[in-house]
Amino acid sequence: MIDIISLLEEIKKAPYKEIEIVTPHSGKIEFVIQETGTKVTGVSGKWKEKPGTLLAYLTREGNKKPVYAPEKGEIVMFHDIKDHQFVQAGTPLLKIRHFLTKQEVIDIILKKALHLFTAPEKGKYYFVSAIDLKLKAKGLGQVNIKEGDEVLIISRMKRETVLAYEGPSGIIYTTYFDSSKSVEAGSPLLGICPKDQVENIKEVIARIQSSWEEM
């Protein structure tokens, strides 16, 4: 188990991530925002139906498409691209500094501190009946599993296969999949916490919830 207190202190030293905005396809670029320090918002709405701040337009063959900010933050730099310049797909345009929310910090901590049981192949995943019933009755953080336990079913190409857990014994602390959506191979499915580390993790999460300042 890693030192999660030290990990939290490291995150505090640089409590943000920088997002590189690149062109989705080739075309002529026209910036809507041209100054660093400009605050932007990301996609929002219950169904993610509201786009983020409009950053630029990209025109190809008379078709003008908007480029939006994916997350809330501040523009910290522009690359050396001029208005109406033709650019190739994947050309970097600018960087947005996104300051981490409480939930994002918690997610970082958990993905470092827990044992991640990952998807062996692409497909839809859901719990076997026995585990599903226990989770519905007790909730996350209360159901124990050990290596070899049948925990999930993978559904792909009209076939279903039972998946046994591989890893250290512990409790199912969090889940990372939606049974209605396909999961890519290698993506985390479950976060498993050894019993003797549960209180430590809860303590750190409580500290983040009470003291982390969102910008």
C-alpha positions, 0 to 999 in steps of 0.5 A: 500500500502506498503512503496516501498522505504523502501522495495527497501532499504531492497533489497539493504542490500542483493541484491541477492538470493541463489540457492540450487543445488540438484540432480534430481535423484539418482546416483553417483556424479562427480563434474566438479567444486570444488572450491567456488568463481567460477563464473557460467553462467545460461541458455541463448539463444533466445530459452533458448537452451544454458545450463548454466555452467556444474557443475557436472555429475550424473551417474545411470546405466551407464547413465551419465547426466550433472547438469548445473547452472540454473542462473548466479552467484558465487558458495559460498558453497559445501555440504559434498559430495565426488566425486563418492559418491552415492546420493539420488534424492534431495540431496543438492550439492552446493549453487550459489549466484545470484545477482539480475538484474534490472528487477528482482528487479523491479519484486520483488517490483511490486509483493509486491506493486501491488494487485495480481489477481491470477489464481483460477485453473490450465488452460490457460488464456486470456483477454475477447475481450473488455479488450484485445482491450483496452490494445492493443489500450492504453497499460499497465498502462492505462486500469482501472478495478473494482471488478466484471468486466469480464476480463479474460477467463479460458480455461480448458478441452475444456471448457471456463469460463469467470472470473470476477475480484476480488480486489480493483479498479485500472489499469492493470499495468502488466500481468504475464501469457502467453495465450499459456501456462497453469498457475498453480492455485494460480499463479499471472495473473494480477498486479493491481495498485490503481490510486493514487500509479501509480506515486510512483511506476513509480518513484521507477522503474525509480530509479532502472533503473538509479542506480541499479548496476548489478554484 
